[in-house]
Amino acid sequence: MDELSLLQRIVVWVLPVIFAITVHEVAHGWVAKRYGDNTASLLGRLTLNPIKHIDIVGTIILPGILLLTGTGFIFGWAKPVPVDIRNFKNPRQDMAIVALAGPVANLLMATAWALLARIGVVVNVESVSMPLIYMGIAGISINLALALLNLLPIPPLDGSRILSGILPNRLAWQYNQLERYGFIILLVLLYTKILNVILEYPMYIAQNLFMSIAGL
């Protein structure tokens, strides 16, 4: 996408970023409701209206900075959908499934964007094809980045909830104490580019797979 102007890149990325972050959170709330917790539904958070989910820093400022600076891959977050584990029959195990729903939703969206790009390839009319292909590539990239990032076992990322649901009770409790330092750990990993190193190879493999689906 280096050939695109700054304005074109913003136009290409804005919808994929907003939808990736929004659907990720709605997936958590939807699965939580299936397992007995209506908190998100009662608070009006089971909606695809992005305004209900936008976090100024995570949805707008950070993705914007990453896009403008070209620093690694683009990712972000929305306001977390509230989940009350007291409403679950098996709190830790059910919470692990709720956590897994977010990355799974991103993988499904990456597939949808790949198919959209594929349509652009098949149509082969530049005025139609190029917007579909560029936006499809952006959708694949942001959704894979969110899925892989959230699977890291660093509290409060989804991967930590999944791991906590697997660990024995005592180990899970000790592990969850790391959450107070989680954001600092993520900032350090991002600033030192260690996060890029961790995710570079999985992103490479996943992108190749989804680009092949897109016919690119």
N, C-alpha and C positions, 0 to 999 in steps of 0.2 A: 504493500500500500504506500510505498515511499513516493510514488508518482502523484499522489493526491495532495491537494492543498490542505492547509490546516482546517479550513471551513468544511471541506469535503470529508475529511477524516472525522470531524465532530459529528456531521450528519450521519455518516456511516455507522458510527459507534453508539450513538445515543440510545436508539431503541433496543439493540441487543443488550446493552449494559443494564438499562432500566428493567427490561423484562426478565433477564437472568436473575437479578437480585430479588425482584418482586415474586416471581414464581418459586424461587428457592424458599422464601419465607412462608408463602401460602401453603407449600407442600408440607412444611412442618405442622402448621395449624390444622390442615386437612387430616393428616394422619393422626395427630393428637386427638382430634374429634372422633375419629374411628375407634380409638382406644379408650374413649370415655371422658376426655377432657374438652369441655366446650368453651374454655376461657377465651380463645382467639375469636371464636364465633360471636360470643356475647359482646366483645369489645369492637366488633366490626372489622376485624383484621383478616377475615377469610374472603378477601376481595382482590381482584387483579388491578384495581385502581391504584397506580403507583404512588399517588399522593399520600395514601394511608401508610405507606411503608418507607418513604424516602427519609434517609438520614443525611443531613446536610454534608457532613464530613465523608461518610462512607459511600454515599450514592452519587455525590456531585464533585466535591473538592478533590478527594484522593484519585478517583478514576480520571478526572480532568488533568491533574498534575502528571500522572503516569502517561497519559496520552500525549501531553505537550512536551514532556521531557524524553519520551521514548525509553524510560527506565524499566527494563525487563518486560514482564507481561502486565496486562491491565486487569485489575480486580477491584472489588469493593464490597460493601455490605449495606443492608437495610436495617431499619429498626427491628430488633428481634421480635418474632411473634411470641406473645406470652404463653407459657405452658405451665400448668400446675400439676406436678407429678403425683400429688396426693389423690388425684382423680383416677389414676391408673391402678389396675389390679396388681400388676407386677411392675412397680415404679421404675427400677433401674433398667430392666429388660425392655419395657415398653418405651422408655425414654431413648434407648439406643436405636430402636426402630424409627422413632420420630426423627431422631438426628440423621439417620441414614436417608430419610426421605428427601432432604435438601440436595445432597450430591446426586442422587438418582434422578431427581427432577432436572438438574442441570445436564446430565448425560442425555436425557430424553430430548431436552431442548437443543442440545448440540446436534442430535440426529435430525431434528426438524429443520434447523438452519442448514445442515448439509444437504438435505433434500431440496430446500429452496434454492441453494446455489446450483444444485444439479439441474433444476428447471432452467436457470439462467444459461447453463452450458448447452442444454439441449435446444433452447429457443434460438440462440446464436444470432440475435438481433441486438447490436451494440447498445442502443438506447434502453433496451429492456434488460439485456443480459448483465451488463456491467454493474448496475445497482444491486441486482439480486446476488451476483457473485461476491461483490465486495461486502455487502451486508451479511451474506451467508458466512464468509470467512470470519468476520468480526464476531458473529454469533457463536460460531464454533469455538473461537479462541477464548472469549470471555466465559463461556459455560464450562469449558474444560478446565480453565484456570480456577474457577470457583469450586468445581467438583474436587479437583486434586488438592487445592489448598485446604478445603474444609475437611478432607479426609486425614489431614495431618493430626496426630494425637497430641495437640497442644491446646490445653484449655484456654478459652471456651469454644474452640472450633468443634464442629460436629464429630470429628474423629475421636476427640476426647470423650464425648458422651457415649460413643459406640464402644470404646475400650473400657470405659467405666462400667458399662453393662455386662461386660465379659469377666472382669476381674472379680476375685473374691471380695466380700464386703469390706474387710479391713483394708486391703490394698486399694480398693476403689476409693475409700474415704481419704486415705493418705494422698492418693493421686489427685483427687479433686481439690486438695489444698493449694495446688499449683495455680489454680484459676486466678488468684489475686495477682499473680505475676505474668499471666498469659499475654496481655497486651504488650507489656514491656519486652517479653521474649520475641514476639512477632515483629516489633519495631526494630529490635537489634538484628534479627535475621534478615529483615528487608534492607536495612541500612548497610549492612556488611555484605549484602548480595549472597549470603549463604542460602537464603530462600530460593534464589534463582538456581543455585547449584543443585539443591534438593529436588526441585520440580522440573529442571531442564529436560532430563531424559524421559521421565514419564510424559511430559507435555509433548516431546518430540514423537514418541511412539503413538500417543493418542491422536495427535494432530494428523499424522500420516494416515491413520485408520479412517478418521472422519473426512479428510480431504479426498481419500479414495472413494468414499461414499458420494462425495460431491462431484466426483469426476474431474478433480483438479490435480 
